[in-house]
Amino acid sequence: MSPLDAVAILLAGLAAGTINTVVGSGTLITFPTLLAFGIPPVTANVSNTIGLVPGSVSGAVGYRRELAGQRGRVLRLAVGSLVGGVVGGLLLLSLPAGAFAAIVPALILLGLVLVVLQPRISAWVARRHEAAGGLPEHGAWWVWPAVLLTGVYGGYFGAAQGVLLMAVLGIGIDETLQRLNAVKNVLAAIVNGVAGLLFVLVADVDWRVVALIGVGSVVGGQLGATVGRRLPPVALRAFIVVVGVAALLSFVLG
């Protein structure tokens, strides 16, 4: 790996850490970059997942103010992300390379539709639960299994994991988008962390790549937290859609 290659991977990690903290899909920057430098796809995916763990933690720490009062909610949903991340990591190690990726565009498209329709769907869900005193603190009953399934997807590949998580949380939980974005960062960190630990134990890891992406993503995580919390709900939702469309086009055209 040349010095220029190292700088390019470091900058890709910084960009991915920033985008992941604001919404997700940073993998769409780092993964193609690693492939362009000749790193085998599975090794690139594994090394990228491990490298983005510090950035996920950095983003979660950057949003710690918005996490206040959400301890119970985070702990409950974290179990789903933990289980999902383990399952997704095992799928990556056991299934053919293209098996799960075949449904990735459909998942991203579903997430985008849910994000766009989130205000109307949330209002409908709230009306249905109004007679029962509103949505439960931890959200509608389907939020936990949906978070688990998103964790499976994130453990396997992870691109647009944040888009899907924001769609699920935004519709099923009566809370502001900024506070839900903080929860999303914690859940994504858990998925990346548990999948990364699994890969460390059994997969082929390029530790130079891990170090470069890790350093870049930590800086990006703090930058993303600064930018992300300044976005109003409409702007944050628009940003999610833009990133999600880019993710969808990347898969369809790639």
N, C-alpha and C positions, 0 to 999 in steps of 0.2 A: 504493500500500500504506500503510494507516494504521499509527500506532504500535502499536495493539492487535493488528493483524494480524501485525506484526513480532514482537511478544512471543510470540504464540501459536505462530508457526513456530519461534522460538528454543527454546521449551519442548518442542515436538514433537521437535526435533533432539536435545535433551538426553535425552528419554525413549528415543528410538530408539538413540542411542549407548550408553545403559546396557543396553538389552535386547539389542542386537547383540553386545555383549561377552560377556554371560552365555550367550546361546544363538543369537540371530538373530531375524529377523522385525520389526525396528524399522521397516522400510519400511511395515508395516501401520499405523503411527501417522503417519508423515510424509506418505505419498502421499495418503491421504484428506484430510488437513489442507490440503494444497496445492490439491486439487480443490475443497474447500469455499470457498476464497478465489478461485475463478474462473480458476485457472491451467490451460491446456490439458493434457490427459492426457500426451501425449508430452513436452511441455516440462517438466511436473511430474516425470515419471519420470527424464528426463535430468538435470535440475537436482538432484533428490533423490540420484541415484547419485553425482554429483560431490560434493555437500555432505557425504555420509556417508563419503567417503574419509578425511578427517582423523580422524574418530571411529574408523574401523576401525584406523588406524595407532595411535591413542591406546590402544585396547583391547589391541592386540598388544604394545605397549610395557609396558602395565600387567601383562601376563602373562609378561614376559620371564624371570622366575625359573623358571617351569614349562617354558620352552623349552630350558633347559640340557640339553645332550647330545642334542638332536634336530636338529642342523644338517643332517645328511645326509638325514634323512627329510623335513624341511621343503623343502630344495632340490629334491628329486626330485618331491614332490607339487606344488610351486609351478609347475613347468613345465606340469602339467595344468591348474591354475587359470588360468595366463596364457593358454594357448591357448583354453580354454573361455570366458574372459571376452571375448576378442576376437571369437570366433564369436557369442556371445550378443549383444554390442553391435551387430554387423553385422546380426543377425536383427532386432533392434529397429528399425533404420533402414530395413530393406528389406521386412519382412513386414507384412501388414495388422494393424491394432491388436489384433484379437481372436484371431489365429491361434494363437499359442503359449499365450495365457492359458487356452485351453480345457482344457489338460491340467494346469494348476496345481493344482486341488483333488486330482487323483489323485496327483500327486507329493507333496503335503503329507501326504496320508493314508498313502502308502507310507512316508514318512519316520517318521511317528508309530508305525506298526506295527513298523518296524525298531527304533526306540528302545525301545519297550515290551518287545520280545522280545530285545533286545540281549544280556542276560546268557546266556540259553539258546543263542542263535545263536553267540555268542562261544565258549562252552564246546564246542559242537559243532565249530566251526571249529578250535579248539585241539586237540581230540582227533584230528581228521583229520590235523593236521600234526605230532602228537606223534612219530610214527614217523620223521619226517624232521627231528626236532630242534626242533620248534616253528615258529611263524610266522616268516617272514623279518622282518628289522629294519624294513623299510618296509611290512610288511603283506602280506596275500594279494594274488595277482596282479591281482585285479579292482579293487583299491582305486584304482589310478592312473586307469584309464578312468572309474571312477565319479566320482572327483574332477573329471575333465575335464568330464563331462556336467553335474555340479552347477555347474561354472563357466559352462557355456553358459546354464543356467537363471538363475544369478546375474547374468550380464552382460545378460540380457534384462529381468529384473524384479527378482529378488533376495529378495522376501519369503519367509521360511522357508528361505532358503539355508543358514542355520546349523543348522536342524533336520535337513536332509538330510545336511549334512556330518558332523554328530555321529553320525548313524546309520551312515554309511559308515565313518568312522574307528573308531567304537566296536566295530563288528562285525569289521572286517578287520584291526585292529592291536591287538596285545597290550600295552596301556598303560592307565594310569589315566585316568578321564574328565577330571580337571583338566588333565593334561598334553595330552590330545587337544583340550581346549577351547582351549588356548594355540595349538596348531597350526591349529585352525579359524579363529581370529582372524587369523592371518597369511594364510591362504589367502583368506579373505573380503576382506581388505585388498587383496590382489593383484587379485582379480576386480573389485572396485569401482574400483581404481586404473586398470587397463588399459581397462576399459569407459568410465570417466570421461574418460580422455585421448582416446579415440576420439570421444566426444561433444563435447568441447571443440573438436575440429578440424572437425567436420562438422555438428553439430546446433544447434538453437536453445536457448540456455541463458539462464535468468533468474539473473543473477549476484547479485541481492539475496537470492534464496532460497538460493543456494549458500552465501553468507557466513553467513546466519543459521543454517542447518542445520549448517554446518561448525563454528561456534563452539559451538553447543549439543552437538553430538555428541562433540567433544573432551572437554568436561567429563563428559559421560555415559560416555565410554569409560573414564575413570579411576574413576568411581563404580562402573561395572559390574565392573571388575577387582577392586575391593575387596570387593564383595558376592559375586561369582561364586566366588572361590577359597575362601570360607568355607563354601560349600554342600557337604555330603557327597554321595557318588555317587547315593544314592537321591533326595535332595532335588533335585539337579541334573537327574536324569532326569525327575522329576515336573514340574519347572519347564519343561523342554523340551516335555513333553506338553501342559501347560496353554497355553503360547504357541502350539504347533502347532495345537491345537484351535481357539483363537481365530482363527488365520490361516485355517483351513479354513472356519469359520463365516462369516468375513468375505467370503470368495470365494463361498460357496454362497448366502448370504442377500443379498449385495450385487448 
